[in-house]
Amino acid sequence: MKILTLTGLLLLAVPALAGVAPGQQAPGFTLTAVDGAEHSLADFTGQIVVLEWFNPDCPFVKKHRLHHKTMNETQAAYAEKGVVWLAVNSSAAGKQGAGLERNLKAVEQYAMPVPVLLDPDGEVGMAYGARTTPHMFVIAADGLVAYAGAIDDDRSADTLGGTNYVAAALDALLAGEPVATERTRPYGCSVKY
Amino acid sequence: MRFFPALIIILLLTACGHNDARRAAGPPVLMAARVLPAATDGTVRVCWYFDLAADWHLYWPGLNDSGFPPSLKLDLPEGWSARPLRWPVPVRHELPGGLLDHVYDQPLVVLEQDLVPPDPVAAAGADIGARWRWLACREECVPGDTTLVVTVPYRLEAAAKVLPGAEPVYPAPLPAGSFTADWTGADLEIRAPGARRLRFFPYEDCGRLADLLADGQAQGDLLRLRCVPDGDTLGPVRGLLQVETDDDVLTGPVEVPITTHIPDRGTS
């Protein structure tokens, strides 16, 4: 189901968060989406990619996917500019938000226009150091991580912040400028490894 | 859970023999509050109670990988002011995948807060309004909120300030000389002679630490925090230090200011 290709990191032997920092090479991966299609990071070489850690039953995901549509709106705004957006669910089997059936339903429930990739072993999540749902990673066209952290600056489960860090990072990358805020503390539910 | 008359909840908690058995049913969190009569200096103390169902936890307002701590918006009478909340000592909560949170997982969590009225004599009878929001988690997470209104009593109550079964432990300054903190390269070495275990709970504004999951607790009297330089500086290191000896467990604030980091040559 899944082939994890690691880029210079010894991750498989260590069942814990390794993590990747801004400026480092984004770990490669191949994961299967809920529609059965395989997606590899390598497929998007030369493009800007956003990774969104996802758990359909986390209140913070619902905040941004259901109640405020932050993710859908941000994704739509930048899809026109060639930005790729992938949702990754690292919930282990039996944990909250796990499984094909639940995530197929979530795609409909949240009208998600992006692939939802399943990572039940958590290997990709741990390679990136994904801590929360959501936890956002923006990968520049050169394959380096340009931003890692929260989607915005309001850590609550209901209200929106005034700054969308992902949008700001994408604006900078598309303009060929440095990303001003490369790292923030993610917030949300813990990833259910 | 929008509104709970606080005194009713207190009675319910007490009547249910809260200290005898943990609540297994109902919502993850029930809230209550009690206001103590004004002290001689006019200060009014409020105790905020979070009654947690079995297996649920709330978050300490320090450095955590997930969740968020309860938040409070007070509605005070004109001229009143509020001092900072007193948060009890948290516990480490390790999760699969190497995640670490600092949480409250006991049945009853009590936060204290002192309020200062403009006129100490006229404090009695004043209504204190509070809007609380929280995130309670076990496997899943559930946000919650409630609004409480409590009235400052006119005279001393016979009851203790805490509910039966609630013995909150708050941080307090550690005894002078009970620990040292010294830089060794990019590592901060905290020693507490006589300790059999040390724990460090970082505040939210603590400088970057390399691996809090591994470094945040240690057997014996030495705890080594590997810090991540920010440019040519390290720290600050701010948080709570917990010193466990054969006889006692003491938890108090520790603050080590920013220091210059000179790679390969040690630090000042």
Contacts between the chains, C-beta under 8 A, distances in Angstrom:
chain1	res1	chain2	res2	distance
A	15	B	97	7.7
A	15	B	98	7.8
A	16	B	97	6.6
A	16	B	98	3.3
A	16	B	213	7.7
A	17	B	97	5.9
A	17	B	98	4.1
A	17	B	99	7.0
A	57	B	140	6.4
A	58	B	140	8.0
A	58	B	141	6.4
A	59	B	135	7.4
A	59	B	141	5.8
A	59	B	142	7.0
A	59	B	143	5.1
A	60	B	141	7.9
A	90	B	97	7.9
A	92	B	96	7.2
A	95	B	139	6.8
A	96	B	139	5.5
A	96	B	140	4.8
A	122	B	96	7.9
A	122	B	97	5.8
A	125	B	97	7.0
A	126	B	97	6.0
A	126	B	98	7.3
A	131	B	65	4.5
A	131	B	66	6.2
A	131	B	99	5.9
A	132	B	65	6.9
A	132	B	66	4.9
A	155	B	68	5.1
A	156	B	68	6.7
A	156	B	71	7.5
A	156	B	133	6.9
A	156	B	143	7.9
A	157	B	68	7.6
A	157	B	135	6.0
A	157	B	141	7.9
A	157	B	143	3.9
A	158	B	143	6.8
A	187	B	66	7.5
A	187	B	68	6.4
A	188	B	66	6.3
A	189	B	66	5.9
A	189	B	67	7.4
A	189	B	137	7.0
A	189	B	140	7.7
A	189	B	141	4.7
A	190	B	65	6.3
A	190	B	66	3.8
A	190	B	67	7.4
A	190	B	95	5.2
A	190	B	97	7.9
A	190	B	99	5.1
A	190	B	101	7.2
A	190	B	137	7.6
A	191	B	66	8.0
A	191	B	97	6.1
A	191	B	99	7.1
A	192	B	96	7.7
A	192	B	139	7.3
A	193	B	95	7.3
A	193	B	96	4.1
A	193	B	97	3.1
A	193	B	99	7.5
